[in-house]
Each structure stands twice: as structure tokens, then as C-alpha cells.
Amino acid sequence: MKKGQTMICDVSLEDLQAFFLVVETGSFARAADRMGVAKSIVSRRVSSLETALKARLLTRTARGTQATDVGLIYYEKAREALAQLEAAQEAVAEAVYEVAGPIRLSAPLSFGVTHLSKVLAEFAATYPRVELDIGFDDRRVDVLGGGYDLVVRIGEMGDSALVARRIGLINAVLVASPEYLARTGRPENLAALNGREGLIYTNVSQGDIWRFGETSVKMRSRLRSDSGEMLLCAAVAGLGIAILPGFIAAKAIADGTLEVLLPEQAMTSPLQAVMPPGRAKTARVRALVDYLALRFSGEVL
């Protein structure tokens, strides 16, 4: 190719999609599962793309399939360009039809069941051309690698490559059962928590060290779980002290099976919609985030 000449390749969107998913999942097999096709088809589409570009985009390692240096550059540039194309297409679709297209979403399990399910069902009814793929999981999922359009998270965001918008507030309190307090005594301050039986949430680092502003306390690990509902049941059963969000503990507090300890130490965390930069610009994702913010921004959950 002569200097200054531009080479234009005939690249299909199906080949691009296959390549993107292999990079994001690290596996031809997982990409094939995501696309609902045979692994051989994904391999053929990636080979077609490499042939069109005359470049090696992927390499197999002991840890799976990874993008080459050239492949990573192409992935980042092509992903951005495709996101802009999708945004342009959806802008037209929104003007001519309605907000439309697929949204892959993940949210914490308990919050999803107690608060998000109804709102998402109402959103789907409001926008019949939107296709929702919803997963509830307390694990902190990989937004980019998992191919998510939107993830609902509780707490501050540490992923600088992602876009976040606060859609509400979550209040968390210290709780224990009346039986537990009668047996062990009620802690009157934070220092009195040190060494007490803590019901530990395992989806955070150093779950047995509880931080309240500048003060930290070390709990004795009586029971650990990645489920807020499990910690609720353990607290009601008198197994120890837990930190639970209001949307999990509210009913037990109201009926007296749990009591709030040190109410002045209640913690408020942001409820956030987290998105890849390209997805944040699409009409369907913007519509859903606006809908969630409208429903949740006026209350502390």
C-alpha cells in the first residue's frame, strides 16, 4: 500500500461481534455460548476478520485466548466505533419507532428481588421493543468482560474505565436479635464491638474489619456468607451482630426480631448504575437509567 493510501476492509458485523466476545470472555467456547452458535462458527468468523485485516488478532495462552497487541488496539478502536454506530442507529430507531434493543443487566440478589424486579417489569411494559437479560448476583461482576450493558451496584465505584450515575441511596445499620443482646449485653459504643460475634459478608475485602469513618473494629468471625438474606436469618437466630442494608433488615426491625445498635453509626452508600462508556450513550440504556433514577432517587432504601 502506498504512503498516504487508505485501505478499507470489508468487515462484517458478525465477524466483529465474534471477535469482541472472544476478547471479552477469553474463550472461543464461551463466546460461542454467548452467541448461541457452534465454536467452529466463532473461529471461522474471527479467521475471516483476521484475513480481511491481514493481521493476527488473537493468540492462545495457558490462561486462555488473549488479544495480541495489534488485536487489543483494534478491539478498543473498533468497540468505540461500533458503540457510536449503535448509538446513531438507536437515535434513528427512537425517533422512528421507540427505545429498542437488548440490555444485559446485573444487580445484587436481595435488592433485585425486593426492589428491582417490579421496576424492571414496569420498564419492560413501558418499552415493549426493549429486550431484557437480567441476572441477580451478589458477586461484583466484571462489567466489560461479562458483556454487560448496565450493572446496579451498592457503594463507591473503583472502575475508572466505567461510567457511573447515582440513582439512589442505601442505608445500612448494625443489628442484632433481642435474645443475643440479652445474652451478651448491648454494645454502647464502637469500642465495645471489638471481639464480638460478627456475621460477615464475604463479598467485600476484609469483611471481619468493620469501618465507621475513621474508626475500625475487628469482629470475631462467627458465621460468613455471600448472601445478605443468610446473614439476616443468622442475626434473627441470635448468632451475632450484622451490618445489613435497610431493604433487607426493615421488616425484621419493624416486627421486633432485630434491634438497631448504635443508630448514630448508620452508613449511607450510593446506589449506582454502572456502564461501559459506549453503552452509556445508547438510547435504551439511557432510558432504563433514567427510569431507575426516577423510581429510587426520592428515597433511602
C-alpha positions in Angstrom: 0.0 0.0 0.0 1.4 3.4 -1.0 2.1 6.1 1.6 -1.0 8.1 2.3 -3.3 5.5 0.8 -6.2 4.3 3.0 -7.1 0.6 3.0 -10.8 -0.1 3.6 -11.6 -3.7 4.6 -14.9 -5.5 4.0 -15.6 -6.5 7.6 -19.0 -7.9 8.7 -20.6 -7.0 11.9 -21.0 -10.8 12.7 -17.2 -11.2 12.5 -16.7 -8.1 14.7 -19.2 -9.5 17.3 -17.4 -12.8 17.4 -14.0 -11.2 17.9 -15.3 -8.8 20.6 -16.8 -11.7 22.6 -13.7 -13.8 22.4 -11.6 -10.9 23.7 -14.2 -10.2 26.5 -14.7 -13.8 27.6 -11.2 -15.0 26.9 -12.5 -18.2 25.2 -13.9 -19.2 21.8 -16.2 -21.7 23.6 -17.7 -19.0 26.0 -18.1 -16.6 23.1 -19.9 -19.3 21.2 -22.2 -20.0 24.2 -23.0 -16.2 24.4 -23.8 -16.1 20.7 -25.7 -19.3 20.7 -23.7 -20.8 17.8 -21.1 -23.6 17.4 -17.5 -22.9 18.5 -16.4 -23.6 14.9 -18.5 -20.7 13.6 -16.9 -18.3 16.0 -13.5 -19.5 15.0 -14.4 -19.1 11.3 -15.7 -15.6 11.9 -12.5 -14.5 13.7 -10.4 -16.0 10.9 -12.4 -14.1 8.4 -11.7 -10.9 10.2 -8.0 -11.6 10.5 -7.9 -12.3 6.8 -9.7 -9.1 5.9 -7.3 -7.1 8.2 -4.2 -9.1 7.2 -3.3 -9.2 10.9 -3.1 -11.7 13.8 -5.7 -10.5 16.4 -5.8 -13.4 18.9 -3.3 -15.8 20.5 -3.8 -18.8 22.7 -2.0 -18.9 26.0 -2.1 -21.2 29.1 -4.7 -18.9 30.6 -7.0 -18.9 27.6 -7.3 -16.8 24.5 -6.0 -13.2 24.6 -5.7 -10.4 22.1 -2.4 -9.7 20.5 -1.0 -6.1 20.8 -2.5 -5.3 17.4 -5.7 -7.1 18.4 -6.1 -5.1 21.5 -5.6 -1.8 19.6 -8.2 -2.9 17.1 -10.6 -4.1 19.8 -10.5 -0.7 21.6 -10.9 1.4 18.5 -13.5 -0.9 16.8 -15.5 -1.2 20.0 -15.7 2.6 20.3 -16.6 3.0 16.7 -19.3 0.3 16.9 -20.8 1.9 20.1 -21.1 5.2 18.2 -22.7 3.4 15.3 -25.2 1.7 17.6 -25.9 5.0 19.3 -26.6 6.6 15.9 -28.8 3.7 14.8 -30.7 3.7 18.0 -31.2 7.5 17.8 -32.9 6.9 14.5 -34.9 3.9 15.9 -36.0 6.0 18.9 -37.2 8.8 16.5 -39.0 6.4 14.1 -40.2 3.7 16.5 -39.4 3.6 20.2 -36.4 2.8 22.5 -35.4 -0.6 21.3 -32.8 -3.4 21.6 -31.2 -5.7 24.1 -30.0 -4.8 27.6 -27.9 -7.2 29.6 -28.1 -6.3 33.3 -26.8 -7.5 36.6 -27.8 -6.4 40.2 -27.4 -7.6 43.8 -29.6 -10.6 44.5 -31.6 -9.3 47.5 -32.0 -5.8 46.2 -33.0 -7.3 42.8 -35.7 -9.5 44.4 -37.1 -6.9 46.8 -36.9 -3.7 44.8 -35.7 -4.0 41.2 -37.8 -6.9 39.9 -41.1 -4.9 39.9 -39.4 -1.8 38.4 -37.8 -3.7 35.6 -41.1 -5.4 34.8 -42.8 -2.0 34.6 -39.9 -0.7 32.4 -40.3 -3.6 30.0 -44.1 -3.0 29.8 -43.4 0.7 29.1 -40.8 0.0 26.4 -42.1 -3.2 24.6 -39.2 -3.1 22.0 -36.5 -3.4 24.7 -35.2 -7.0 25.4 -34.0 -7.5 29.0 -31.5 -10.2 30.0 -31.4 -9.9 33.8 -29.1 -11.6 36.3 -29.3 -11.2 40.1 -25.9 -12.0 41.8 -24.2 -10.6 45.0 -20.8 -11.1 43.4 -19.1 -8.0 41.9 -19.4 -9.0 38.2 -16.9 -8.0 35.5 -18.9 -5.3 33.6 -16.7 -5.3 30.5 -15.6 -8.9 30.4 -19.1 -10.1 31.1 -20.6 -8.2 28.3 -23.0 -6.2 30.5 -24.8 -3.1 29.3 -25.7 -2.0 32.8 -24.8 -3.1 36.4 -26.5 -1.9 39.5 -24.0 -1.6 42.4 -24.2 -0.5 46.0 -21.2 1.6 47.1 -18.5 3.6 45.6 -17.1 2.7 42.1 -13.5 1.8 41.7 -13.5 1.0 38.0 -12.2 4.2 36.4 -12.9 2.9 32.9 -16.6 2.7 33.5 -19.4 5.4 33.7 -21.5 5.6 36.9 -24.6 7.5 37.7 -26.1 7.6 41.2 -29.7 6.5 41.1 -30.5 6.3 44.8 -29.2 5.8 48.4 -28.8 2.7 50.5 -28.8 2.9 54.3 -27.1 0.1 56.3 -27.4 -0.4 60.1 -25.9 -2.6 62.9 -28.5 -5.1 64.0 -28.8 -8.0 66.5 -31.6 -10.0 68.0 -33.1 -9.2 71.4 -32.1 -12.7 72.5 -28.4 -12.1 71.5 -28.4 -8.8 73.3 -29.9 -10.2 76.5 -27.3 -12.9 76.5 -24.2 -10.9 75.7 -25.1 -7.3 76.6 -25.8 -4.3 74.3 -22.7 -2.5 73.0 -22.8 1.1 74.0 -20.0 2.4 71.6 -17.8 1.2 68.7 -15.0 0.1 71.0 -17.4 -2.4 72.6 -17.8 -4.1 69.3 -14.2 -5.3 69.2 -14.1 -9.1 69.5 -17.9 -9.5 69.4 -19.5 -12.2 67.2 -19.8 -10.7 63.7 -21.9 -12.1 60.9 -19.5 -11.5 58.0 -20.5 -10.5 54.4 -17.8 -12.2 52.2 -18.4 -10.2 49.0 -16.2 -7.3 50.4 -12.5 -7.4 51.3 -11.5 -7.7 54.9 -15.1 -8.4 55.9 -14.3 -9.0 59.6 -12.9 -5.5 59.9 -15.8 -3.0 60.1 -15.0 0.6 59.4 -17.1 3.5 60.7 -15.5 6.7 59.4 -12.0 6.9 60.9 -12.7 4.1 63.4 -12.2 0.4 62.7 -13.3 -2.6 64.8 -12.2 -6.2 64.5 -15.1 -8.7 64.8 -14.8 -12.3 65.7 -16.0 -14.4 62.7 -18.9 -16.5 63.9 -20.5 -17.0 60.5 -19.6 -15.9 57.0 -21.8 -15.8 53.9 -22.0 -14.1 50.5 -25.8 -13.7 51.0 -27.4 -10.8 52.8 -30.5 -13.0 53.4 -28.4 -15.6 55.1 -26.9 -13.0 57.4 -30.4 -11.8 58.2 -31.5 -15.3 59.2 -28.4 -15.7 61.3 -28.9 -12.4 63.1 -32.6 -13.2 63.8 -31.5 -16.6 65.2 -29.2 -14.8 67.7 -25.9 -15.8 66.2 -24.3 -12.4 66.3 -24.2 -8.8 65.1 -24.6 -7.9 61.4 -24.4 -4.9 59.2 -27.5 -5.1 56.9 -29.0 -2.7 54.4 -32.4 -1.4 55.2 -34.1 -3.2 52.3 -33.1 -6.5 53.9 -33.5 -5.7 57.6 -36.5 -3.3 57.6 -39.2 -6.0 58.2 -37.3 -7.7 61.0 -36.7 -4.4 62.7 -40.3 -3.4 62.3 -41.6 -6.7 63.9 -39.0 -6.6 66.7 -37.0 -9.7 65.8 -34.0 -7.4 65.2 -32.9 -4.3 67.0 -30.8 -1.4 65.7 -27.5 -0.9 67.5 -25.6 2.4 67.7 -28.1 4.2 65.3 -25.7 7.1 65.0 -23.3 4.8 63.1 -25.7 4.1 60.3 -24.0 4.2 57.0 -25.3 5.6 53.7 -23.9 4.3 50.4 -24.8 5.3 46.8 -26.9 3.0 44.7 -25.3 3.3 41.2 -25.9 2.4 37.6 -22.5 1.4 36.2 -22.0 1.1 32.4 -19.3 0.8 29.8 -18.7 4.2 28.2 -20.2 3.2 24.8 -23.3 1.7 26.3 -24.0 4.8 28.4 -24.7 6.7 25.2 -27.3 4.3 23.8 -30.9 5.3 23.9 -32.1 2.0 25.5 -29.6 2.2 28.4 -30.2 5.9 29.0 -33.9 5.2 29.1 -33.5 2.5 31.7 -31.1 4.5 33.9 -33.5 7.5 33.8 -36.3 5.2 34.8 -34.4 3.7 37.7 -33.3 7.1 38.9 -36.9 8.4 38.8 -38.1 5.4 40.9 -35.3 5.3 43.5 -33.8 8.8 43.9 -36.5 10.1 46.2 -36.0 7.5 49.0 -33.3 5.9 51.2 -33.6 2.1 50.9 
